């Protein structure tokens, strides 16, 4: 049979372990919220040029009219979860290719 002091000690340890795990999850949520705030601030700092977007839109229309296929292979630096905005810093050509690929296939590169 169980020794009563040991039994209560084990119950206390289980409760403390549960409480500690809840505290860890709460701190992770706080860290995630802080990381999201930083990411939002970085995104808002990046410049956006409407003229460039108009040039890309006209390129897409002319390429579609000529039935040109976009590049199927993603650039070497492409990572899962990236969008065209993420590769804008790598240059105009990559950004334009990304936009055309997304327009043509309806998805980003794999």
Secondary structure, DSSP 8 states (H G I E B T S, - for coil): ---HHHHHHHHHHHHHHHHHHHHHHHHHHHHHHHHHHHHHHHHHHS---HHHHHHHHHHHHHHHHTT-----S--TT--TT--HHHHGGG-HHHHHHHHHHHHHHSS---
